[in-house]
């Protein structure tokens, strides 16, 4: 075995060698406020707060407060100890052994053991669980995950083993040096087996739930709010400063801004489209725009339920070319976002974008080529439904793009707005023509984006399937020129246009200046309230 402590992965983890990594790092001499609470606005009600069932950012933010995985992230997005204090890897990065801290506890006082992770990961892969993120276990490369998900092997054959209560061994199909990064993902968080067996689907309800993170769920009112309080059994509870966390579900972004200005909550992300320049002037200490590892895009339904015209790559590329992305980012959003011509953001570690000729064209040249492609395809009177989830900025973007398609190509669009859970179901069932979507990296490596569009992945709701593309992504983990393979894969996407990248995110948000510890440099926008604290107002 070759020792790979966290010291080799991130400079911050040198702290772990001297002792446990504390939660909130409050500088000496700072006066804390009496009120140690934190609240934020969420756009949608989480579809689930079950780590193995969660889908989407709203649920992930909740789970990051209630549950803790083997690894978590620091303010720069680097992995640091969670339940595990370190790990070892063999020479070819196909086997990882994690050492769990002996003071990790569930909120009911039970010890957190390696067996809890084994149970959770098997549960994620088990078809009986019907997890939309089961594919993530396969993506992580854990042995037998693919066979289990396909129903060809039993869940207990998954390549994860509790050597003892504090030692977890993971066996991978292929080398994945970045595997420890993936353990910070919500899908791989542990769950408490006795609680699930006692309460079934109701195990995440307040009063039933048992969690191992810094906070314990107190209340959850559907489409209104949820609240949690400090978990006194958490291993680092003595260093957790914020006592209570709450989130308000507010679909209307303009209303959310009004309520933030009234002091109802601390964090509003994102701010209303086009408002950031004004808000930065008005609230210079509260308004921030930081890079975000996310892509906003439209997915085109090429499956059985999709329109025949969208099976023609000429139509798909014409729709993409006709979108003036500069109008979207510079005039509508104005929050630091960047026009996107690749699905994978430029900020992703290890990604080299292919040369995409039309990315360097003027918009007039793109429009001309789009018209030619529509004429070549021979379709007339095209009309597509455009699906998006409830949010004013999604509506504004859809309205502007539908006007571009109509004026430039004669393509008409019917806008369809659905609330989050219904929208997810509609996309899952493939009952749409074109759907607004966004993908945020589950870890900082190109495969977290590119694997989403491989054949059969549930999040590939447009049913794109390309043998060459799939083969490239299969080769990538063991390839010497992994960057080159990712570049080739992205070039296929630019030709086939199964999705239309529109912009790469920036996180434009408002944060009460008395809240400190927010990770401004974490491009995945993973934040843990246990690291926050509120200072006294001057």
C-alpha positions as CSV (number, residue, x, y, z in Angstrom):
1,X,0.0,0.0,0.0
2,X,1.2,3.5,-0.7
3,X,0.2,6.0,2.0
4,X,-1.9,8.8,0.7
5,X,-2.9,10.9,3.7
6,X,-5.0,14.0,3.1
7,X,-1.7,15.9,3.2
8,X,-1.1,14.9,-0.4
9,X,-4.5,16.0,-1.5
10,X,-4.8,19.5,0.0
11,X,-2.6,21.9,1.9
12,X,-5.4,22.6,4.4
13,X,-5.3,19.1,5.7
14,X,-1.9,19.6,7.4
15,X,-4.2,20.6,10.3
16,X,-5.5,17.1,10.6
17,X,-2.1,15.8,11.5
18,X,-2.0,17.9,14.7
19,X,-5.6,17.1,15.7
20,X,-9.2,17.2,14.5
21,X,-10.2,19.9,12.1
22,X,-12.5,22.3,13.9
23,X,-15.7,23.6,12.5
24,X,-16.0,27.4,12.7
25,X,-12.6,29.1,12.7
26,X,-13.3,32.2,14.7
27,X,-10.4,34.6,14.7
28,X,-9.1,35.5,18.2
29,X,-10.6,38.8,19.4
30,X,-13.7,38.7,17.3
31,X,-16.9,39.5,19.2
32,X,-19.6,37.1,18.4
33,X,-23.3,38.1,18.2
34,X,-25.7,36.8,20.8
35,X,-28.0,35.6,18.0
36,X,-26.2,32.6,16.4
37,X,-28.7,31.6,13.8
38,X,-28.5,31.3,10.0
39,X,-31.3,31.4,7.5
40,X,-31.4,31.3,3.7
41,X,-33.9,31.3,0.8
42,X,-34.4,28.3,-1.4
43,X,-36.1,28.4,-4.7
44,X,-37.9,25.0,-4.4
45,X,-39.0,22.5,-1.8
46,X,-36.4,19.7,-1.8
47,X,-37.8,16.6,-3.6
48,X,-36.3,14.5,-0.8
49,X,-33.8,14.8,2.0
50,X,-32.9,11.1,1.9
51,X,-29.2,11.1,0.9
52,X,-29.7,8.2,-1.5
53,X,-32.8,9.7,-3.1
54,X,-32.0,13.4,-3.2
55,X,-31.9,15.2,-6.6
56,X,-31.1,18.8,-7.1
57,X,-29.4,21.6,-5.2
58,X,-32.3,22.4,-2.7
59,X,-32.1,18.9,-1.2
60,X,-28.3,18.8,-1.3
61,X,-28.0,22.0,0.8
62,X,-30.2,20.4,3.4
63,X,-28.3,17.1,3.5
64,X,-24.9,18.9,3.8
65,X,-26.2,20.3,7.1
66,X,-27.8,17.1,8.4
67,X,-25.4,14.4,7.2
68,X,-21.6,14.1,6.9
69,X,-19.8,11.8,4.5
70,X,-16.3,10.4,4.6
71,X,-14.9,13.6,3.2
72,X,-16.3,17.1,3.0
73,X,-14.9,20.3,1.4
74,X,-13.2,23.4,2.7
75,X,-13.6,27.0,1.5
76,X,-11.6,26.3,-1.6
77,X,-13.4,23.1,-2.6
78,X,-10.5,20.9,-1.4
79,X,-11.4,17.7,0.5
80,X,-11.0,17.7,4.2
81,X,-11.9,15.1,6.9
82,X,-15.5,14.4,7.5
83,X,-16.3,11.1,9.3
84,X,-13.0,9.8,8.0
85,X,-9.7,11.2,9.2
86,X,-7.6,10.0,6.2
87,X,-7.2,7.3,3.7
88,X,-4.7,5.0,1.9
89,X,-4.7,4.0,-1.7
90,X,-2.9,1.2,-3.5
91,X,-0.4,2.0,-6.3
92,X,-2.9,2.0,-9.1
93,X,-5.7,3.8,-7.3
94,X,-8.2,0.9,-7.5
95,X,-8.5,0.3,-3.7
96,X,-9.0,3.0,-1.0
97,X,-9.1,2.3,2.7
98,X,-10.6,5.0,4.9
99,X,-10.0,5.4,8.6
100,X,-13.1,6.6,10.5
101,X,-12.9,8.8,13.5
102,X,-13.9,7.0,16.7
103,X,-15.9,9.9,18.1
104,X,-18.4,10.2,15.3
105,X,-22.0,9.7,16.6
106,X,-25.5,9.7,15.2
107,X,-27.9,12.2,16.7
108,X,-29.4,9.4,18.9
109,X,-26.0,8.7,20.3
110,X,-25.2,5.5,18.3
111,X,-21.6,5.3,16.9
112,X,-21.2,6.0,13.2
113,X,-19.4,2.9,11.8
114,X,-18.0,1.6,8.5
115,X,-21.1,-0.6,8.3
116,X,-23.3,2.5,8.0
117,X,-21.5,3.5,4.9
118,X,-21.7,-0.1,3.5
119,X,-25.4,-0.1,4.1
120,X,-25.9,3.3,2.5
121,X,-23.9,2.6,-0.6
122,X,-25.5,-0.7,-1.2
123,X,-28.9,1.0,-0.7
124,X,-28.0,3.6,-3.3
125,X,-27.1,1.0,-5.9
126,X,-30.0,-1.4,-5.1
127,X,-32.7,-1.1,-7.8
128,X,-35.3,-1.6,-5.1
129,X,-34.4,1.9,-3.8
130,X,-35.1,3.5,-7.2
131,X,-32.5,6.1,-6.7
132,X,-32.1,8.5,-9.6
133,X,-28.5,8.8,-8.5
134,X,-27.7,5.1,-8.5
135,X,-25.6,5.9,-11.6
136,X,-23.3,7.9,-9.4
137,X,-22.2,4.7,-7.6
138,X,-21.4,3.2,-10.9
139,X,-19.7,6.4,-12.0
140,X,-17.5,6.2,-8.9
141,X,-16.3,2.9,-10.3
142,X,-17.1,0.7,-7.3
143,X,-16.9,-2.9,-8.2
144,X,-20.2,-4.6,-9.2
145,X,-22.1,-1.4,-9.1
146,X,-23.1,-1.7,-12.7
147,X,-24.2,-5.3,-12.3
148,X,-26.3,-4.4,-9.2
149,X,-28.0,-1.5,-10.8
150,X,-28.8,-3.7,-13.8
151,X,-30.4,-6.3,-11.5
152,X,-27.7,-8.8,-12.4
153,X,-26.0,-9.0,-9.0
154,X,-27.1,-8.7,-5.4
155,X,-26.5,-5.4,-3.5
156,X,-24.2,-7.2,-1.0
157,X,-21.7,-7.9,-3.8
158,X,-20.9,-4.1,-4.0
159,X,-17.1,-3.5,-3.7
160,X,-17.3,-1.9,-0.3
161,X,-16.3,-3.6,3.0
162,X,-16.3,-2.8,6.7
163,X,-13.0,-4.2,7.7
164,X,-13.9,-3.2,11.3
165,X,-16.1,-0.5,12.8
166,X,-13.6,2.2,11.9
167,X,-12.1,0.9,8.7
168,X,-13.8,1.1,5.3
169,X,-12.3,-0.5,2.2
170,X,-13.5,0.3,-1.3
171,X,-12.6,-1.6,-4.4
172,X,-12.9,0.0,-7.8
173,X,-13.2,-1.4,-11.3
174,X,-10.7,1.1,-12.8
175,X,-8.2,3.5,-11.4
176,X,-9.8,6.7,-10.1
177,X,-7.3,8.9,-8.3
178,X,-10.1,11.5,-7.7
179,X,-12.3,8.9,-5.9
180,X,-11.9,10.5,-2.4
181,X,-13.4,13.7,-3.9
182,X,-16.5,11.8,-4.8
183,X,-17.1,10.7,-1.2
184,X,-18.2,14.3,-0.4
185,X,-21.3,13.8,-2.6
186,X,-24.6,13.5,-0.8
187,X,-25.3,10.1,-2.4
188,X,-22.4,8.5,-0.5
189,X,-23.4,9.9,2.9
190,X,-24.2,7.3,5.6
191,X,-27.7,6.6,6.8
192,X,-29.0,5.0,10.0
193,X,-30.3,1.5,9.1
194,X,-32.4,0.9,12.2
195,X,-34.3,4.2,11.6
196,X,-35.0,3.4,8.0
197,X,-36.2,-0.1,9.0
198,X,-38.5,1.3,11.7
199,X,-40.1,4.1,9.8
200,X,-39.7,3.2,6.1
201,X,-40.4,6.1,3.7
202,X,-41.2,8.3,6.7
203,X,-37.8,8.0,8.2
204,X,-36.8,11.6,7.1
205,X,-39.8,13.2,8.8
206,X,-39.1,15.5,11.8
207,X,-39.2,13.4,15.0
208,X,-38.1,10.2,13.1
209,X,-34.9,11.2,11.4
210,X,-31.5,10.3,12.8
211,X,-28.6,12.0,11.2
212,X,-24.8,12.4,11.8
213,X,-24.2,15.9,10.7
214,X,-23.8,19.1,12.7
215,X,-27.6,19.7,12.8
216,X,-30.8,17.8,13.4
217,X,-34.0,18.4,11.6
218,X,-36.7,20.0,13.8
219,X,-39.5,21.1,11.4
220,X,-40.4,20.9,7.7
221,X,-43.5,22.5,6.3
222,X,-44.1,21.6,2.7
223,X,-43.3,24.5,0.3
224,X,-42.8,26.8,3.2
225,X,-39.7,26.2,5.3
226,X,-37.5,23.8,7.2
227,X,-35.5,24.3,10.4
228,X,-32.8,22.4,12.2
229,X,-30.9,22.8,15.5
230,X,-27.4,22.0,16.6
231,X,-26.7,18.2,17.0
232,X,-25.2,17.9,20.4
233,X,-23.9,14.4,19.5
234,X,-21.9,15.7,16.5
235,X,-18.2,14.9,17.0
236,X,-17.1,18.6,16.7
237,X,-20.2,20.1,18.4
238,X,-18.0,22.2,20.7
239,X,-16.7,24.2,17.8
240,X,-20.1,24.6,16.0
241,X,-21.1,28.2,16.6
242,X,-24.4,28.6,14.7
243,X,-27.2,27.0,16.9
244,X,-30.1,27.0,14.5
245,X,-30.5,26.8,10.7
246,X,-33.6,27.6,8.7
247,X,-34.6,27.9,5.0
248,X,-37.6,29.5,3.5
249,X,-39.1,28.3,0.2
250,X,-39.8,31.3,-2.0
251,X,-40.5,30.7,-5.7
252,X,-40.7,34.4,-6.6
253,X,-37.2,35.8,-6.7
254,X,-38.3,39.4,-6.6
255,X,-40.4,38.7,-3.5
256,X,-37.4,36.9,-2.0
257,X,-35.2,40.1,-2.6
258,X,-37.9,42.2,-0.8
259,X,-37.9,39.8,2.1
260,X,-34.1,39.7,2.3
261,X,-34.0,43.5,2.4
262,X,-36.5,43.4,5.2
263,X,-34.0,41.2,7.2
264,X,-36.1,38.0,7.1
265,X,-33.1,35.8,6.2
266,X,-29.3,36.0,5.7
267,X,-28.6,34.5,2.3
268,X,-30.3,35.1,-1.0
269,X,-28.8,33.1,-3.9
270,X,-29.2,33.9,-6.7
271,X,-30.4,37.5,-6.9
272,X,-33.0,38.4,-9.5
273,X,-31.8,38.5,-13.1
274,X,-30.2,41.8,-14.0
275,X,-30.2,43.2,-10.5
276,X,-26.6,42.5,-9.4
277,X,-25.0,45.7,-10.6
278,X,-27.6,47.8,-8.7
279,X,-27.4,45.6,-5.6
280,X,-23.6,45.8,-5.6
281,X,-23.8,49.6,-5.5
282,X,-26.6,49.5,-2.9
283,X,-25.1,46.8,-0.7
284,X,-21.4,46.7,-1.3
285,X,-20.7,44.6,1.8
286,X,-23.4,42.1,1.1
287,X,-23.4,41.6,-2.7
288,X,-21.0,39.0,-4.1
289,X,-20.4,37.3,-7.4
290,X,-18.2,34.2,-7.4
291,X,-17.4,31.5,-10.0
292,X,-19.6,28.4,-10.0
293,X,-19.0,25.0,-11.5
294,X,-22.4,24.8,-13.3
295,X,-23.8,25.0,-16.8
296,X,-27.3,26.3,-17.7
297,X,-28.6,24.5,-20.8
298,X,-31.6,23.3,-22.8
299,X,-31.9,19.6,-23.3
300,X,-33.5,18.4,-26.5
301,X,-35.7,15.4,-26.5
302,X,-34.4,12.9,-29.0
303,X,-36.2,9.9,-27.4
304,X,-39.4,8.2,-28.3
305,X,-41.7,10.9,-27.0
306,X,-39.6,13.7,-28.6
307,X,-40.6,15.6,-31.8
308,X,-39.2,14.0,-35.0
309,X,-37.6,17.3,-36.0
310,X,-35.3,17.2,-32.9
311,X,-33.9,13.9,-34.1
312,X,-32.2,15.9,-36.9
313,X,-28.9,17.4,-35.8
314,X,-29.3,20.2,-38.3
315,X,-32.4,21.4,-36.4
316,X,-30.7,21.0,-33.0
317,X,-27.7,23.0,-34.1
318,X,-29.8,25.7,-35.7
319,X,-31.6,26.2,-32.5
320,X,-28.3,26.6,-30.7
321,X,-26.7,28.9,-33.2
322,X,-29.7,31.3,-33.1
323,X,-29.4,32.0,-29.4
324,X,-27.5,35.2,-28.7
325,X,-25.9,34.2,-25.5
326,X,-24.4,37.7,-24.9
327,X,-27.9,39.1,-24.7
328,X,-28.7,36.5,-21.9
329,X,-25.5,37.1,-19.8
330,X,-24.8,40.8,-20.4
331,X,-28.3,42.3,-20.7
332,X,-30.6,40.0,-18.8
333,X,-28.6,38.3,-16.0
334,X,-25.7,40.8,-15.4
335,X,-24.2,38.7,-12.6
336,X,-20.8,37.7,-14.0
337,X,-22.1,34.6,-16.0
338,X,-20.2,33.6,-19.1
339,X,-21.6,32.6,-22.5
340,X,-21.3,28.8,-23.0
341,X,-20.5,26.9,-26.1
342,X,-19.3,23.8,-24.2
343,X,-21.2,21.7,-21.8
344,X,-18.2,21.5,-19.5
345,X,-17.2,24.8,-17.9
346,X,-13.8,26.2,-18.6
347,X,-13.1,26.4,-14.9
348,X,-13.2,22.6,-14.5
349,X,-9.9,21.0,-13.5
350,X,-8.3,19.0,-16.3
351,X,-10.6,20.3,-19.1
352,X,-9.3,21.7,-22.4
353,X,-12.1,22.9,-24.6
354,X,-12.1,21.8,-28.3
355,X,-11.8,24.4,-31.0
356,X,-15.4,25.2,-31.8
357,X,-15.5,27.2,-35.0
358,X,-18.9,28.9,-34.5
359,X,-17.9,30.1,-31.0
360,X,-15.6,32.6,-32.7
361,X,-18.2,33.8,-35.2
362,X,-20.2,37.0,-34.9
363,X,-23.9,36.4,-33.9
364,X,-24.9,37.6,-37.4
365,X,-22.8,34.7,-38.9
366,X,-24.4,32.2,-36.5
367,X,-27.8,33.4,-37.4
368,X,-27.1,33.0,-41.1
369,X,-25.9,29.5,-40.6
370,X,-28.9,28.6,-38.4
371,X,-31.3,29.7,-41.2
372,X,-29.3,27.6,-43.7
373,X,-29.5,24.5,-41.5
374,X,-33.3,24.9,-41.0
375,X,-33.8,25.2,-44.8
376,X,-31.5,22.2,-45.4
377,X,-33.6,20.1,-42.9
378,X,-36.7,21.0,-44.8
379,X,-39.0,21.4,-41.8
380,X,-41.8,24.0,-41.9
381,X,-44.1,25.4,-39.2
382,X,-42.0,24.0,-36.3
383,X,-43.5,24.5,-32.9
384,X,-41.9,23.1,-29.7
385,X,-43.0,23.1,-26.1
386,X,-40.3,24.6,-23.8
387,X,-40.4,23.3,-20.2
388,X,-38.9,25.1,-17.2
389,X,-39.3,25.0,-13.4
390,X,-40.9,27.9,-11.5
391,X,-38.5,30.9,-11.4
392,X,-38.8,34.3,-12.9
393,X,-35.3,34.2,-14.4
394,X,-36.1,30.9,-16.1
395,X,-39.2,32.5,-17.6
396,X,-37.3,35.5,-18.7
397,X,-34.7,33.5,-20.5
398,X,-37.2,31.2,-22.1
399,X,-39.2,34.2,-23.3
400,X,-36.1,35.9,-24.9
401,X,-34.9,32.7,-26.5
402,X,-38.4,31.8,-27.9
403,X,-38.4,35.3,-29.5
404,X,-35.0,34.7,-31.0
405,X,-36.2,31.4,-32.5
406,X,-39.4,32.9,-33.8
407,X,-37.8,36.0,-35.4
408,X,-34.7,34.3,-36.9
409,X,-36.0,30.8,-37.8
410,X,-39.8,31.0,-37.8
411,X,-39.8,28.4,-35.0
412,X,-42.6,29.0,-32.5
413,X,-42.5,28.0,-28.9
414,X,-45.1,27.2,-26.2
415,X,-43.8,27.9,-22.7
416,X,-44.6,25.4,-20.0
417,X,-43.9,26.2,-16.3
418,X,-44.0,23.5,-13.6
419,X,-43.1,23.4,-9.9
420,X,-39.9,21.6,-9.1
421,X,-41.2,18.1,-8.2
422,X,-43.6,17.9,-11.2
423,X,-40.9,19.3,-13.5
424,X,-38.4,16.6,-12.4
425,X,-41.1,13.9,-13.0
426,X,-41.8,15.3,-16.4
427,X,-38.2,15.3,-17.4
428,X,-37.6,11.8,-16.0
429,X,-40.6,10.5,-18.0
430,X,-39.3,12.2,-21.2
431,X,-42.6,14.0,-21.6
432,X,-41.3,17.2,-23.1
433,X,-39.8,18.7,-26.3
434,X,-37.2,21.1,-24.9
435,X,-36.5,21.5,-21.2
436,X,-34.5,24.0,-19.2
437,X,-31.8,22.2,-17.2
438,X,-28.7,22.9,-15.2
439,X,-25.8,20.7,-14.2
440,X,-23.5,21.5,-11.3
441,X,-20.3,19.4,-10.8
442,X,-20.5,16.7,-8.2
443,X,-16.7,16.9,-8.1
444,X,-14.2,19.0,-9.9
445,X,-13.2,16.8,-12.9
446,X,-14.7,16.8,-16.5
447,X,-16.3,13.4,-16.1
448,X,-18.8,14.9,-13.7
449,X,-20.3,16.8,-16.7
450,X,-19.6,14.6,-19.6
451,X,-20.8,11.3,-18.0
452,X,-24.3,12.9,-17.6
453,X,-24.8,12.5,-21.4
454,X,-23.7,8.9,-21.7
455,X,-26.4,6.4,-22.8
456,X,-28.9,5.4,-20.2
457,X,-27.9,7.8,-17.4
458,X,-31.2,9.0,-15.8
459,X,-30.1,12.7,-15.9
460,X,-29.7,12.3,-19.7
461,X,-33.4,13.0,-20.1
462,X,-33.1,13.9,-23.8
463,X,-32.0,10.3,-24.5
464,X,-28.9,11.2,-26.4
465,X,-26.9,8.1,-27.4
466,X,-23.7,8.0,-29.3
467,X,-21.4,4.9,-29.4
468,X,-18.2,6.9,-30.0
469,X,-19.0,9.3,-27.2
470,X,-19.8,6.4,-24.8
471,X,-16.5,4.6,-25.7
472,X,-14.5,7.7,-25.1
473,X,-15.9,8.2,-21.6
474,X,-15.4,4.5,-20.9
475,X,-11.7,4.9,-21.8
476,X,-11.1,8.1,-19.9
477,X,-10.4,6.7,-16.4
478,X,-7.4,4.6,-17.5
479,X,-6.2,6.7,-20.4
480,X,-2.8,8.4,-20.3
481,X,-4.2,11.4,-22.3
482,X,-7.4,11.8,-20.2
483,X,-7.6,15.5,-21.1
484,X,-7.5,14.7,-24.8
485,X,-10.3,12.2,-24.5
486,X,-12.5,14.8,-22.7
487,X,-11.7,17.3,-25.5
488,X,-12.8,14.8,-28.1
489,X,-16.0,14.0,-26.2
490,X,-16.9,17.7,-26.0
491,X,-16.2,18.1,-29.7
492,X,-18.8,15.4,-30.4
493,X,-21.3,17.3,-28.3
494,X,-20.7,20.5,-30.3
495,X,-21.4,18.6,-33.5
496,X,-24.4,16.5,-32.3
497,X,-25.9,19.2,-30.1
498,X,-28.0,17.0,-27.8
499,X,-28.0,19.9,-25.4
500,X,-27.7,23.6,-25.9
501,X,-25.2,25.2,-23.4
502,X,-26.4,28.7,-22.7
503,X,-24.2,30.1,-19.9
504,X,-21.7,29.0,-17.3
505,X,-22.8,30.1,-13.9
506,X,-21.5,32.8,-11.6
507,X,-23.0,32.7,-8.1
508,X,-24.4,36.2,-7.6
509,X,-25.8,36.5,-4.1
510,X,-26.5,38.6,-1.1
511,X,-25.2,37.6,2.3
512,X,-25.7,39.5,5.6
513,X,-22.3,40.9,6.4
514,X,-22.5,39.7,10.0
515,X,-22.3,36.1,8.7
516,X,-18.7,35.0,8.4
517,X,-17.1,31.7,7.2
518,X,-19.0,31.4,3.9
519,X,-16.7,29.6,1.3
520,X,-16.3,32.3,-1.4
521,X,-13.8,30.2,-3.3
522,X,-15.7,26.9,-3.5
523,X,-16.7,26.7,-7.1
524,X,-19.1,23.8,-6.4
525,X,-20.9,26.1,-3.9
526,X,-20.8,23.4,-1.2
527,X,-21.2,25.2,2.1
528,X,-21.6,23.8,5.6
529,X,-23.3,26.0,8.2
530,X,-21.1,24.4,10.9
531,X,-18.3,26.6,9.5
532,X,-20.3,29.8,9.9
533,X,-20.6,32.3,12.7
534,X,-22.3,35.6,13.2
535,X,-20.3,38.6,14.5
536,X,-21.7,41.4,16.6
537,X,-22.7,44.5,14.6
538,X,-20.5,47.5,15.1
